[in-house]
Structures are given as C-alpha cells and as structure tokens.
Amino acid sequence: MTRILVVDDQPSDRSLLADFLGQQGFRVYMASDGLDGVNKARASRPDLILMDIAMPRCDGMSACRQLKEDPATRDIPVIFLTASGHPEERVAGLEAGAIDYITKPFHFDEVRLRVAIHLALEVEPSTPAPAADITAPGTEASSFDVALCRQVRAIVLANFVDVPDVEALARQTSTSARRLSLAMKRCTGLTVFDYVREERLRESKRLLFESDSDIATIAMRVGYTSGANFATAFKARFGISPTDMRNARDRQGAVRGTP
C-alpha cells in the first residue's frame, strides 16, 4: 500500500487531507510540524510527503532541506501545501527540493491529480529514463530548472495520450512557456515537443518488448493517432521499424525456448 506523510500544524487541515487520502486507498501518517515530519519520514519511509510551509519549531522549507540532505530520505518526493500565491515562495520551495505545490484551501480534484502524477514514477520502476536524464543540475541547469523538468516528465508519463501543450504545461508547473522551454533545453538539450516525442517513443519500445499488444494499440497508447506516423517516427529514432523490432523480440524468445 502506498504510504503518504501529511505534515501540517493545523489539526483541521491535517485531518481533512488525511481523511481524503485514506478514502483514496493510501496509508496515511501525520506529523504536526517540520521536526516531527522529518522524524516520521525517517521512521516510516513514505512514498510521498505533503508538507505545509508555515509551521512552528521547524518550517516546511527547513524540513525539506533536512530531508534532502539525508541519504535515507532525499529521494522521497515532497509537495508543499501553502495558502500563499507568491511566486518567490514557490521558487524558494522548489530550490529547497520540493517537486510541486498544492494550494490552500484544498481542492480535492487537484490533490488527487497532483498526488497521482508524482507517484507515477515511483509506482512504475520499469519506465525507462529519458535520453537526457533529469537528475541533477549541470553547468547551466539550476535546481529550479531540474524541478520544472521533473514535473513535466511526471505529467507526460502519467498520460501519454493527452499530453498538454507547452502553454498548458507551463500553467500546470506555475511558470511561463518561455521559462519552461528554457529549463527543458538546459536539462535535456531538447525542446518540450522533442522531449515529449522522445518519451513516447521510448515507452513504445518498452511495450514492444514487454507486452503482447499489437503495434496499432501501442501507437495509440503512446499518443499516436496514425500508425504510419508512429512507424516513421519510431524508425527515425531507433533505426528499425516497430514490426521488425517485435519480430526480433519473438525470434530471441524462440531461441531461448529451444532445448
């Protein structure tokens, strides 16, 4: 069962969110401030943390930094909860290591969607990494760039069929289309359009090897409405047609099964 830690000093907000997440089938842990949250994260190793920013003793920013400095907890994604709409606070939170924000008062459809998006990478370990890994900032990419690109990747992996356009992706990541495009270029060397295409083609390659779905179905699953366009893009990327790649897989399987 997926585990989520809710960290909030307001009992009403904490209980409201915990009750909703429990109804969605998650195992929920609760903490009343940042220090309590860090300790419970180390003890329970949740799959995701939802954390308020303004809290006594230890605020969310400080707690997030502590989590990211600890090898045992640094890979746990953190989503901040905030009633503030100031862009400066959002930037500071992303630089502290958070991956996203949920605004107060809560809109449960938003909570459900953002939680699902950011758990997608955790529950699909077989999903291949992109051609240009989004891991840590390089010489040009800042931690804010990396945070934006990770959000885009999560959105793409959650729904290959209906990936938002650049403007919509920018809105979902609380930035501008120009800033998002710059971040993607710095992190991956690709435009947003090219990055989405790369993820779709890599997913289709995985499905060709790991599933028995026919090629037309795989094309639709990764967002191609035309089988011909899919085959052309696939061959241009991998140097082999989808049919030939599937046949090669089947031949390998037959050889392995030969006594």
C-alpha positions as CSV (number, residue, x, y, z in Angstrom):
1,M,0.0,0.0,0.0
2,T,1.3,3.4,-0.9
3,R,2.3,5.5,2.1
4,I,1.8,9.3,2.3
5,L,3.0,11.5,5.2
6,V,1.0,14.7,5.8
7,V,2.8,17.4,7.8
8,D,0.7,20.3,8.9
9,D,0.5,22.2,12.2
10,Q,-3.3,22.9,11.7
11,P,-5.2,19.9,13.0
12,S,-8.2,20.6,10.9
13,D,-6.2,20.8,7.6
14,R,-4.2,17.8,8.6
15,S,-7.2,15.7,9.4
16,L,-9.1,16.8,6.3
17,L,-6.3,15.9,4.0
18,A,-5.6,12.6,5.8
19,D,-9.2,11.5,5.6
20,F,-9.4,12.3,1.9
21,L,-6.2,10.4,1.1
22,G,-7.3,7.5,3.3
23,Q,-10.5,7.3,1.2
24,Q,-8.3,7.0,-1.9
25,G,-6.7,3.9,-0.5
26,F,-3.5,5.3,0.8
27,R,-1.9,4.6,4.2
28,V,-1.5,8.0,5.8
29,Y,0.9,9.1,8.5
30,M,0.6,12.5,10.2
31,A,3.0,15.0,11.7
32,S,2.4,18.3,13.5
33,D,5.5,20.3,12.5
34,G,8.6,20.1,10.4
35,L,10.8,18.4,13.0
36,D,8.1,15.8,13.7
37,G,7.8,15.4,9.9
38,V,11.5,14.7,9.5
39,N,11.5,12.2,12.3
40,K,8.4,10.4,11.0
41,A,9.7,10.4,7.4
42,R,12.9,8.6,8.6
43,A,10.8,6.1,10.6
44,S,8.1,5.3,8.1
45,R,9.9,6.0,4.7
46,P,6.7,7.2,3.0
47,D,6.4,7.2,-0.8
48,L,5.3,10.9,-0.8
49,I,5.2,13.8,1.6
50,L,2.7,16.6,1.7
51,M,4.1,19.4,3.9
52,D,2.9,22.8,5.0
53,I,5.4,25.6,4.8
54,A,4.5,27.9,7.7
55,M,4.9,25.8,10.9
56,P,6.3,26.3,14.4
57,R,9.6,24.9,15.6
58,C,10.7,23.9,12.1
59,D,9.1,25.2,9.0
60,G,8.5,23.3,5.8
61,M,11.5,24.8,3.9
62,S,13.9,23.8,6.7
63,A,12.4,20.3,7.0
64,C,12.6,19.8,3.3
65,R,16.3,20.7,3.2
66,Q,16.9,18.3,6.1
67,L,15.2,15.5,4.2
68,K,17.2,16.2,1.0
69,E,20.5,16.2,2.9
70,D,19.8,12.7,4.4
71,P,20.6,9.8,2.1
72,A,17.8,7.8,3.7
73,T,15.1,10.3,2.8
74,R,16.4,12.5,0.0
75,D,14.6,10.6,-2.8
76,I,11.2,10.9,-1.2
77,P,9.2,13.5,-3.2
78,V,7.9,16.5,-1.3
79,I,4.8,18.5,-2.2
80,F,4.4,21.8,-0.3
81,L,1.0,22.9,1.0
82,T,0.5,26.7,1.1
83,A,-2.1,29.4,1.1
84,S,0.4,31.8,-0.4
85,G,0.4,32.6,-4.1
86,H,3.7,34.5,-4.2
87,P,5.9,33.2,-7.0
88,E,9.0,33.9,-4.8
89,E,7.8,31.4,-2.3
90,R,7.2,28.8,-5.0
91,V,10.7,29.3,-6.4
92,A,12.2,29.0,-2.9
93,G,10.3,25.8,-2.2
94,L,11.5,24.2,-5.5
95,E,15.1,25.2,-4.7
96,A,14.7,23.6,-1.3
97,G,13.9,20.3,-3.0
98,A,10.1,20.2,-3.3
99,I,8.7,19.0,-6.6
100,D,5.3,20.8,-6.6
101,Y,2.8,22.8,-4.7
102,I,-0.9,22.3,-3.6
103,T,-2.7,25.5,-2.7
104,K,-5.0,26.0,0.3
105,P,-7.9,25.8,0.7
106,F,-7.7,22.3,-0.8
107,H,-9.5,21.4,-4.0
108,F,-9.6,17.6,-3.8
109,D,-9.6,17.1,-7.6
110,E,-6.2,19.0,-7.6
111,V,-4.9,17.0,-4.7
112,R,-5.9,13.7,-6.3
113,L,-4.3,14.6,-9.6
114,R,-1.0,16.0,-8.3
115,V,-0.6,13.1,-6.0
116,A,-1.2,10.6,-8.8
117,I,1.2,12.5,-11.1
118,H,4.1,12.5,-8.7
119,L,3.6,8.9,-7.6
120,A,3.6,7.7,-11.2
121,L,7.4,7.5,-11.4
122,E,7.5,5.7,-8.0
123,V,5.0,3.0,-8.9
124,E,6.4,2.4,-12.4
125,P,10.0,1.5,-11.8
126,S,10.2,-0.2,-15.2
127,T,9.6,3.0,-17.1
128,P,12.8,3.8,-18.9
129,A,14.7,7.0,-18.2
130,P,14.7,9.7,-20.8
131,A,17.5,10.1,-23.3
132,A,18.8,13.1,-21.4
133,D,18.4,12.1,-17.7
134,I,16.8,14.7,-15.5
135,T,18.7,14.1,-12.3
136,A,20.9,16.9,-11.1
137,P,21.7,20.4,-12.5
138,G,24.5,20.6,-14.9
139,T,26.7,23.6,-15.7
140,E,23.8,25.6,-17.0
141,A,20.7,24.0,-15.4
142,S,19.7,25.3,-12.0
143,S,17.9,23.3,-9.3
144,F,14.7,25.2,-10.3
145,D,15.2,24.0,-13.9
146,V,15.5,20.4,-12.8
147,A,12.4,20.7,-10.6
148,L,10.4,22.1,-13.6
149,C,11.6,19.3,-15.9
150,R,10.8,16.6,-13.3
151,Q,7.3,17.9,-13.1
152,V,7.0,17.8,-16.9
153,R,8.3,14.3,-17.0
154,A,5.8,13.2,-14.4
155,I,2.9,14.8,-16.3
156,V,4.0,13.1,-19.6
157,L,4.4,9.7,-18.1
158,A,1.0,9.9,-16.4
159,N,-0.8,10.4,-19.7
160,F,0.9,9.8,-23.0
161,V,-2.3,10.0,-25.0
162,D,-3.2,13.6,-24.0
163,V,-0.1,15.5,-23.1
164,P,-0.8,19.2,-22.6
165,D,0.8,21.7,-25.0
166,V,3.6,23.9,-23.8
167,E,1.3,26.7,-22.6
168,A,-0.8,24.2,-20.6
169,L,2.3,22.5,-19.2
170,A,3.6,25.9,-18.1
171,R,0.3,26.6,-16.3
172,Q,0.5,23.3,-14.5
173,T,4.0,23.9,-13.4
174,S,3.3,27.5,-12.4
175,T,5.7,29.1,-14.8
176,S,5.8,30.7,-18.2
177,A,6.1,28.8,-21.5
178,R,9.3,30.6,-22.3
179,R,10.8,29.8,-18.8
180,L,9.7,26.1,-19.1
181,S,11.2,25.8,-22.6
182,L,14.5,27.2,-21.3
183,A,14.6,24.8,-18.4
184,M,13.9,21.8,-20.6
185,K,16.6,22.8,-23.0
186,R,19.1,23.2,-20.2
187,C,18.2,19.9,-18.6
188,T,17.8,17.7,-21.6
189,G,19.1,19.5,-24.7
190,L,15.6,19.1,-26.2
191,T,12.7,21.3,-26.9
192,V,9.5,20.5,-25.0
193,F,8.0,19.0,-28.2
194,D,11.0,16.8,-28.9
195,Y,11.2,15.7,-25.2
196,V,7.6,14.5,-25.3
197,R,8.2,12.7,-28.6
198,E,11.3,11.0,-27.0
199,E,9.4,9.8,-24.0
200,R,6.6,8.4,-26.2
201,L,9.0,6.5,-28.4
202,R,10.9,5.1,-25.5
203,E,7.7,3.9,-23.9
204,S,6.6,2.3,-27.2
205,K,9.9,0.5,-27.4
206,R,9.4,-0.9,-23.9
207,L,5.9,-2.0,-24.8
208,L,7.1,-3.7,-27.9
209,F,9.4,-5.8,-25.8
210,E,7.4,-6.3,-22.6
211,S,3.8,-6.6,-23.8
212,D,1.9,-8.6,-26.4
213,S,-0.2,-5.6,-27.5
214,D,-0.4,-5.2,-31.3
215,I,1.5,-2.3,-32.8
216,A,-1.6,-0.2,-33.6
217,T,-2.6,-0.4,-29.9
218,I,0.8,0.5,-28.7
219,A,0.9,3.5,-31.1
220,M,-2.4,4.7,-29.6
221,R,-1.3,4.1,-26.0
222,V,1.7,6.5,-26.5
223,G,-0.4,9.2,-28.2
224,Y,-0.1,8.5,-32.0
225,T,-3.4,8.6,-33.8
226,S,-1.7,7.4,-37.1
227,G,0.1,4.1,-37.3
228,A,2.0,5.3,-40.3
229,N,3.3,8.4,-38.4
230,F,4.2,6.2,-35.5
231,A,6.2,3.8,-37.6
232,T,8.0,6.6,-39.4
233,A,8.9,8.3,-36.1
234,F,10.0,5.1,-34.5
235,K,12.3,4.1,-37.4
236,A,13.8,7.5,-37.5
237,R,14.6,7.3,-33.8
238,F,15.8,3.7,-33.4
239,G,16.8,2.8,-37.0
240,I,14.4,-0.1,-37.2
241,S,10.6,-0.4,-37.7
242,P,8.3,-1.4,-34.9
243,T,7.4,-4.6,-36.8
244,D,11.0,-5.6,-37.2
245,M,11.7,-4.9,-33.6
246,R,8.7,-7.0,-32.5
247,N,9.9,-9.8,-34.8
248,A,13.4,-9.6,-33.4
249,R,12.0,-10.0,-29.9
250,D,9.9,-13.0,-30.9
251,R,13.0,-14.6,-32.5
252,Q,15.0,-14.1,-29.4
253,G,12.2,-15.7,-27.4
254,A,12.1,-18.7,-29.7
255,V,15.9,-19.2,-29.5
256,R,15.8,-19.1,-25.6
257,G,13.0,-21.6,-25.7
258,T,14.9,-24.1,-27.9
259,P,16.1,-27.1,-25.9
